[in-house]
């Protein structure tokens, strides 16, 4: 049985970890390296670092904060934000990332996914899709959830996987920060469409939400969350024990 992963996410703005609701109303949480160290030492399987305003502001990702986080932790690190060229991939990997997450950059130029997969391997390229329902359809949004691209999400995700994306993070804007549970309908649709690992993001409010996620969508590889971990509402070790008690295979 494949082990399910639990992944905290650091949404970074101006060098600080922040968190909001439905991608809005951001508030300060902590210094990235301080929080990263805590998660690395307390059971997280991986860590995601997103510079959440890099694409919207048209600038490069904060390299100093990333280097400090990479030096601090001993678990795999996925990094995204402002990734729009092969040079960005190279720079982020040299700063200590294990995998690179691309979102708006892939929307602008899907061939970036193919080129990066060829150079660094599929396992290094993570497609991050910010998805929201518009008139009943799943639509892809760009620039940190600000712009409706008009792209239908499932076909977009399938295309990027065919180009070489080795993993997909599905960020449900509808459930982000609401703490009402993961977007089971959206995640089921993605898992049925692709055969690479899918990471569920957006909506976790308690340990039971992770149990529900892995039971309802068994093909989901990992659950990602931010605020419930940042504010101590759910402790990763306790969450993993709950999952284990419910017959879900995790690394204890």
Secondary structure, DSSP 8 states (H G I E B T S, - for coil): ---BEEEEEEEEETTEEEEEETTEEEEEEEEHHHHHHHHHHTT-SEEEEEETTHHHHT----HHHHHHHHHH--SEEEEESS--SHHHHHHHHHTT-SEEEESHHHHH-THHHHHHHHHH-GGGEEEEEEEEEETTEEEEEETTTTEEEEEEHHHHHHHHHHHT--EEEEEETTTTTT-S---HHHHHHHHHH--SEEEEES---SHHHHHHHHHH-TTEEEEEESHHHHTTSS-HHHHHHHHHHTT--B--
